[in-house]
Amino acid sequence: MIDVRDTENIWVPGIVIGIYESKDSETKLLIHYKNWSKKFDELIPVTSHRLAKPGFFTNRLDIP
């Protein structure tokens, strides 16, 4: 589990379903947005500001 900021800048729960590493580029995580269609799954670099610990943003009540 992981918190992910979607393309509309909303924090939602996600699931890491794959890790992709290569010598030439940055490690990326394949993210599935919980309760969303698989068509929205995406690769996001591990250093992205769109990723956070599970519940870090999604459990907060002060973020719409």
Biopython code that builds the backbone (N, CA, C, O; Angstrom):
import numpy as np
from Bio.PDB.StructureBuilder import StructureBuilder

atoms = [
    (1, "MET", "N", (0.845, -1.177, 0.000)),
    (1, "MET", "CA", (0.000, 0.000, 0.000)),
    (1, "MET", "C", (0.892, 1.243, 0.000)),
    (1, "MET", "O", (2.011, 1.248, 0.514)),
    (2, "ILE", "N", (0.328, 2.304, -0.612)),
    (2, "ILE", "CA", (1.060, 3.561, -0.724)),
    (2, "ILE", "C", (0.044, 4.665, -1.002)),
    (2, "ILE", "O", (-0.999, 4.403, -1.602)),
    (3, "ASP", "N", (0.331, 5.893, -0.578)),
    (3, "ASP", "CA", (-0.486, 7.037, -0.965)),
    (3, "ASP", "C", (0.059, 7.582, -2.276)),
    (3, "ASP", "O", (1.271, 7.706, -2.451)),
    (4, "VAL", "N", (-0.840, 7.905, -3.192)),
    (4, "VAL", "CA", (-0.444, 8.393, -4.511)),
    (4, "VAL", "C", (-1.278, 9.619, -4.858)),
    (4, "VAL", "O", (-2.493, 9.635, -4.657)),
    (5, "ARG", "N", (-0.611, 10.645, -5.382)),
    (5, "ARG", "CA", (-1.339, 11.821, -5.879)),
    (5, "ARG", "C", (-1.651, 11.552, -7.344)),
    (5, "ARG", "O", (-0.745, 11.377, -8.158)),
    (6, "ASP", "N", (-2.942, 11.519, -7.675)),
    (6, "ASP", "CA", (-3.334, 11.203, -9.050)),
    (6, "ASP", "C", (-3.093, 12.391, -9.976)),
    (6, "ASP", "O", (-2.577, 13.424, -9.548)),
    (7, "THR", "N", (-3.463, 12.246, -11.231)),
    (7, "THR", "CA", (-3.202, 13.297, -12.219)),
    (7, "THR", "C", (-4.085, 14.524, -12.021)),
    (7, "THR", "O", (-3.874, 15.549, -12.668)),
    (8, "GLU", "N", (-5.076, 14.427, -11.127)),
    (8, "GLU", "CA", (-5.923, 15.580, -10.780)),
    (8, "GLU", "C", (-5.470, 16.201, -9.453)),
    (8, "GLU", "O", (-6.165, 17.047, -8.891)),
    (9, "ASN", "N", (-4.301, 15.775, -8.956)),
    (9, "ASN", "CA", (-3.690, 16.256, -7.708)),
    (9, "ASN", "C", (-4.483, 15.902, -6.459)),
    (9, "ASN", "O", (-4.493, 16.659, -5.488)),
    (10, "ILE", "N", (-5.147, 14.753, -6.484)),
    (10, "ILE", "CA", (-5.893, 14.261, -5.330)),
    (10, "ILE", "C", (-5.150, 13.046, -4.773)),
    (10, "ILE", "O", (-4.770, 12.141, -5.516)),
    (11, "TRP", "N", (-4.949, 13.042, -3.457)),
    (11, "TRP", "CA", (-4.272, 11.911, -2.815)),
    (11, "TRP", "C", (-5.249, 10.767, -2.642)),
    (11, "TRP", "O", (-6.335, 10.941, -2.089)),
    (12, "VAL", "N", (-4.855, 9.591, -3.120)),
    (12, "VAL", "CA", (-5.682, 8.391, -3.037)),
    (12, "VAL", "C", (-4.803, 7.199, -2.635)),
    (12, "VAL", "O", (-3.588, 7.233, -2.829)),
    (13, "PRO", "N", (-5.414, 6.148, -2.078)),
    (13, "PRO", "CA", (-4.641, 4.947, -1.771)),
    (13, "PRO", "C", (-4.264, 4.202, -3.039)),
    (13, "PRO", "O", (-5.049, 4.128, -3.984)),
    (14, "GLY", "N", (-3.075, 3.659, -3.053)),
    (14, "GLY", "CA", (-2.617, 2.877, -4.189)),
    (14, "GLY", "C", (-1.917, 1.611, -3.728)),
    (14, "GLY", "O", (-1.606, 1.442, -2.549)),
    (15, "ILE", "N", (-1.680, 0.731, -4.684)),
    (15, "ILE", "CA", (-1.001, -0.527, -4.413)),
    (15, "ILE", "C", (0.168, -0.651, -5.387)),
    (15, "ILE", "O", (-0.003, -0.499, -6.596)),
    (16, "VAL", "N", (1.349, -0.928, -4.857)),
    (16, "VAL", "CA", (2.514, -1.162, -5.708)),
    (16, "VAL", "C", (2.389, -2.584, -6.248)),
    (16, "VAL", "O", (2.418, -3.552, -5.489)),
    (17, "ILE", "N", (2.248, -2.698, -7.577)),
    (17, "ILE", "CA", (2.098, -4.031, -8.159)),
    (17, "ILE", "C", (3.332, -4.458, -8.957)),
    (17, "ILE", "O", (3.381, -5.566, -9.492)),
    (18, "GLY", "N", (4.328, -3.570, -9.032)),
    (18, "GLY", "CA", (5.548, -3.931, -9.727)),
    (18, "GLY", "C", (6.648, -2.915, -9.472)),
    (18, "GLY", "O", (6.380, -1.746, -9.195)),
    (19, "ILE", "N", (7.880, -3.374, -9.568)),
    (19, "ILE", "CA", (9.051, -2.506, -9.430)),
    (19, "ILE", "C", (9.913, -2.729, -10.660)),
    (19, "ILE", "O", (10.270, -3.861, -10.988)),
    (20, "TYR", "N", (10.242, -1.636, -11.338)),
    (20, "TYR", "CA", (11.019, -1.728, -12.572)),
    (20, "TYR", "C", (12.323, -0.979, -12.394)),
    (20, "TYR", "O", (12.342, 0.235, -12.193)),
    (21, "GLU", "N", (13.424, -1.733, -12.474)),
    (21, "GLU", "CA", (14.758, -1.164, -12.322)),
    (21, "GLU", "C", (15.545, -1.372, -13.605)),
    (21, "GLU", "O", (15.428, -2.408, -14.261)),
    (22, "SER", "N", (16.346, -0.376, -13.953)),
    (22, "SER", "CA", (17.260, -0.531, -15.075)),
    (22, "SER", "C", (18.514, 0.268, -14.777)),
    (22, "SER", "O", (18.485, 1.205, -13.980)),
    (23, "LYS", "N", (19.594, -0.094, -15.407)),
    (23, "LYS", "CA", (20.859, 0.605, -15.180)),
    (23, "LYS", "C", (20.828, 1.994, -15.802)),
    (23, "LYS", "O", (21.526, 2.898, -15.341)),
    (24, "ASP", "N", (20.030, 2.168, -16.840)),
    (24, "ASP", "CA", (20.029, 3.422, -17.582)),
    (24, "ASP", "C", (19.080, 4.482, -17.034)),
    (24, "ASP", "O", (19.254, 5.669, -17.307)),
    (25, "SER", "N", (18.076, 4.063, -16.261)),
    (25, "SER", "CA", (17.112, 5.060, -15.789)),
    (25, "SER", "C", (16.730, 4.786, -14.337)),
    (25, "SER", "O", (17.136, 3.790, -13.737)),
    (26, "GLU", "N", (15.952, 5.687, -13.808)),
    (26, "GLU", "CA", (15.529, 5.637, -12.422)),
    (26, "GLU", "C", (14.542, 4.483, -12.171)),
    (26, "GLU", "O", (13.760, 4.119, -13.049)),
    (27, "THR", "N", (14.593, 3.925, -10.974)),
    (27, "THR", "CA", (13.650, 2.880, -10.595)),
    (27, "THR", "C", (12.238, 3.455, -10.572)),
    (27, "THR", "O", (12.006, 4.559, -10.080)),
    (28, "LYS", "N", (11.295, 2.678, -11.118)),
    (28, "LYS", "CA", (9.899, 3.120, -11.160)),
    (28, "LYS", "C", (9.011, 2.067, -10.532)),
    (28, "LYS", "O", (9.310, 0.874, -10.568)),
    (29, "LEU", "N", (7.904, 2.535, -9.951)),
    (29, "LEU", "CA", (6.916, 1.648, -9.366)),
    (29, "LEU", "C", (5.695, 1.609, -10.266)),
    (29, "LEU", "O", (5.252, 2.646, -10.760)),
    (30, "LEU", "N", (5.149, 0.424, -10.482)),
    (30, "LEU", "CA", (3.877, 0.306, -11.187)),
    (30, "LEU", "C", (2.796, 0.391, -10.123)),
    (30, "LEU", "O", (2.707, -0.464, -9.242)),
    (31, "ILE", "N", (1.978, 1.429, -10.215)),
    (31, "ILE", "CA", (0.978, 1.727, -9.207)),
    (31, "ILE", "C", (-0.414, 1.416, -9.735)),
    (31, "ILE", "O", (-0.773, 1.790, -10.851)),
    (32, "HIS", "N", (-1.191, 0.722, -8.905)),
    (32, "HIS", "CA", (-2.613, 0.525, -9.185)),
    (32, "HIS", "C", (-3.376, 1.366, -8.170)),
    (32, "HIS", "O", (-3.180, 1.220, -6.964)),
    (33, "TYR", "N", (-4.244, 2.241, -8.658)),
    (33, "TYR", "CA", (-5.077, 3.049, -7.774)),
    (33, "TYR", "C", (-6.179, 2.160, -7.216)),
    (33, "TYR", "O", (-6.947, 1.571, -7.976)),
    (34, "LYS", "N", (-6.259, 2.060, -5.900)),
    (34, "LYS", "CA", (-7.215, 1.177, -5.242)),
    (34, "LYS", "C", (-8.647, 1.522, -5.667)),
    (34, "LYS", "O", (-9.055, 2.683, -5.641)),
    (35, "ASN", "N", (-9.381, 0.509, -6.050)),
    (35, "ASN", "CA", (-10.783, 0.618, -6.484)),
    (35, "ASN", "C", (-10.958, 1.339, -7.817)),
    (35, "ASN", "O", (-12.071, 1.755, -8.138)),
    (36, "TRP", "N", (-9.902, 1.497, -8.594)),
    (36, "TRP", "CA", (-9.971, 2.091, -9.926)),
    (36, "TRP", "C", (-9.747, 1.000, -10.958)),
    (36, "TRP", "O", (-9.257, -0.081, -10.633)),
    (37, "SER", "N", (-10.101, 1.280, -12.184)),
    (37, "SER", "CA", (-9.856, 0.365, -13.286)),
    (37, "SER", "C", (-8.350, 0.231, -13.521)),
    (37, "SER", "O", (-7.587, 1.160, -13.255)),
    (38, "LYS", "N", (-7.930, -0.938, -14.022)),
    (38, "LYS", "CA", (-6.518, -1.163, -14.342)),
    (38, "LYS", "C", (-6.013, -0.230, -15.433)),
    (38, "LYS", "O", (-4.805, -0.030, -15.558)),
    (39, "LYS", "N", (-6.913, 0.343, -16.224)),
    (39, "LYS", "CA", (-6.474, 1.234, -17.302)),
    (39, "LYS", "C", (-5.799, 2.499, -16.764)),
    (39, "LYS", "O", (-5.125, 3.207, -17.512)),
    (40, "PHE", "N", (-5.976, 2.785, -15.467)),
    (40, "PHE", "CA", (-5.351, 3.959, -14.872)),
    (40, "PHE", "C", (-4.012, 3.634, -14.205)),
    (40, "PHE", "O", (-3.338, 4.544, -13.723)),
    (41, "ASP", "N", (-3.611, 2.357, -14.167)),
    (41, "ASP", "CA", (-2.316, 1.984, -13.592)),
    (41, "ASP", "C", (-1.211, 2.767, -14.297)),
    (41, "ASP", "O", (-1.288, 3.009, -15.502)),
    (42, "GLU", "N", (-0.192, 3.157, -13.550)),
    (42, "GLU", "CA", (0.899, 3.923, -14.174)),
    (42, "GLU", "C", (2.229, 3.687, -13.479)),
    (42, "GLU", "O", (2.293, 3.298, -12.312)),
    (43, "LEU", "N", (3.284, 3.936, -14.239)),
    (43, "LEU", "CA", (4.651, 3.874, -13.712)),
    (43, "LEU", "C", (5.020, 5.248, -13.170)),
    (43, "LEU", "O", (4.862, 6.260, -13.852)),
    (44, "ILE", "N", (5.511, 5.271, -11.941)),
    (44, "ILE", "CA", (5.910, 6.524, -11.304)),
    (44, "ILE", "C", (7.295, 6.334, -10.710)),
    (44, "ILE", "O", (7.527, 5.354, -10.003)),
    (45, "PRO", "N", (8.235, 7.259, -10.982)),
    (45, "PRO", "CA", (9.584, 7.150, -10.396)),
    (45, "PRO", "C", (9.523, 7.137, -8.868)),
    (45, "PRO", "O", (8.705, 7.838, -8.272)),
    (46, "VAL", "N", (10.381, 6.346, -8.242)),
    (46, "VAL", "CA", (10.365, 6.237, -6.782)),
    (46, "VAL", "C", (10.674, 7.566, -6.093)),
    (46, "VAL", "O", (10.312, 7.753, -4.931)),
    (47, "THR", "N", (11.330, 8.479, -6.780)),
    (47, "THR", "CA", (11.669, 9.778, -6.175)),
    (47, "THR", "C", (10.578, 10.830, -6.383)),
    (47, "THR", "O", (10.752, 11.984, -5.991)),
    (48, "SER", "N", (9.474, 10.449, -6.986)),
    (48, "SER", "CA", (8.398, 11.386, -7.285)),
    (48, "SER", "C", (7.754, 11.930, -6.010)),
    (48, "SER", "O", (7.613, 11.215, -5.018)),
    (49, "HIS", "N", (7.371, 13.188, -6.053)),
    (49, "HIS", "CA", (6.653, 13.823, -4.946)),
    (49, "HIS", "C", (5.191, 13.384, -4.913)),
    (49, "HIS", "O", (4.431, 13.796, -4.036)),
    (50, "ARG", "N", (4.805, 12.549, -5.872)),
    (50, "ARG", "CA", (3.438, 12.028, -5.927)),
    (50, "ARG", "C", (3.262, 10.776, -5.077)),
    (50, "ARG", "O", (2.162, 10.225, -5.020)),
    (51, "LEU", "N", (4.316, 10.316, -4.419)),
    (51, "LEU", "CA", (4.258, 9.114, -3.604)),
    (51, "LEU", "C", (4.508, 9.457, -2.142)),
    (51, "LEU", "O", (5.328, 10.316, -1.820)),
    (52, "ALA", "N", (3.781, 8.765, -1.257)),
    (52, "ALA", "CA", (3.969, 8.971, 0.186)),
    (52, "ALA", "C", (3.653, 7.677, 0.926)),
    (52, "ALA", "O", (3.055, 6.754, 0.373)),
    (53, "LYS", "N", (4.066, 7.633, 2.181)),
    (53, "LYS", "CA", (3.787, 6.465, 3.011)),
    (53, "LYS", "C", (2.277, 6.249, 3.089)),
    (53, "LYS", "O", (1.507, 7.206, 3.015)),
    (54, "PRO", "N", (1.855, 4.994, 3.240)),
    (54, "PRO", "CA", (0.422, 4.710, 3.318)),
    (54, "PRO", "C", (-0.250, 5.487, 4.454)),
    (54, "PRO", "O", (0.214, 5.464, 5.594)),
    (55, "GLY", "N", (-1.329, 6.163, 4.133)),
    (55, "GLY", "CA", (-2.083, 6.916, 5.125)),
    (55, "GLY", "C", (-1.548, 8.293, 5.440)),
    (55, "GLY", "O", (-2.204, 9.051, 6.155)),
    (56, "PHE", "N", (-0.366, 8.649, 4.928)),
    (56, "PHE", "CA", (0.239, 9.940, 5.257)),
    (56, "PHE", "C", (-0.664, 11.104, 4.843)),
    (56, "PHE", "O", (-0.804, 12.075, 5.586)),
    (57, "PHE", "N", (-1.272, 11.009, 3.670)),
    (57, "PHE", "CA", (-2.196, 12.044, 3.204)),
    (57, "PHE", "C", (-3.645, 11.563, 3.205)),
    (57, "PHE", "O", (-4.550, 12.339, 3.511)),
    (58, "THR", "N", (-3.877, 10.298, 2.869)),
    (58, "THR", "CA", (-5.255, 9.820, 2.729)),
    (58, "THR", "C", (-5.995, 9.708, 4.053)),
    (58, "THR", "O", (-7.225, 9.674, 4.058)),
    (59, "ASN", "N", (-5.288, 9.650, 5.173)),
    (59, "ASN", "CA", (-5.947, 9.585, 6.481)),
    (59, "ASN", "C", (-6.168, 10.959, 7.103)),
    (59, "ASN", "O", (-6.775, 11.065, 8.168)),
    (60, "ARG", "N", (-5.685, 12.003, 6.453)),
    (60, "ARG", "CA", (-5.837, 13.357, 7.008)),
    (60, "ARG", "C", (-7.220, 13.904, 6.683)),
    (60, "ARG", "O", (-7.746, 13.686, 5.591)),
    (61, "LEU", "N", (-7.792, 14.605, 7.628)),
    (61, "LEU", "CA", (-9.114, 15.192, 7.440)),
    (61, "LEU", "C", (-9.060, 16.623, 6.948)),
    (61, "LEU", "O", (-10.084, 17.174, 6.543)),
    (62, "ASP", "N", (-7.867, 17.246, 6.974)),
    (62, "ASP", "CA", (-7.739, 18.646, 6.561)),
    (62, "ASP", "C", (-7.382, 18.803, 5.093)),
    (62, "ASP", "O", (-7.177, 19.925, 4.630)),
    (63, "ILE", "N", (-7.303, 17.694, 4.343)),
    (63, "ILE", "CA", (-7.005, 17.737, 2.911)),
    (63, "ILE", "C", (-8.245, 17.271, 2.175)),
    (63, "ILE", "O", (-8.706, 16.150, 2.389)),
    (64, "PRO", "N", (-8.801, 18.126, 1.297)),
    (64, "PRO", "CA", (-10.024, 17.716, 0.570)),
    (64, "PRO", "C", (-9.757, 16.585, -0.404)),
    (64, "PRO", "O", (-10.674, 16.129, -1.087)),
]
sb = StructureBuilder()
sb.init_structure("model")
sb.init_model(0)
sb.init_chain("A")
sb.init_seg("    ")
for serial, (resi, resn, name, xyz) in enumerate(atoms, 1):
    if name == "N":
        sb.init_residue(resn, " ", resi, " ")
    sb.init_atom(name, np.array(xyz, "f"), 0.0, 1.0, " ", f" {name:<3s}", serial, name[0])
structure = sb.get_structure()
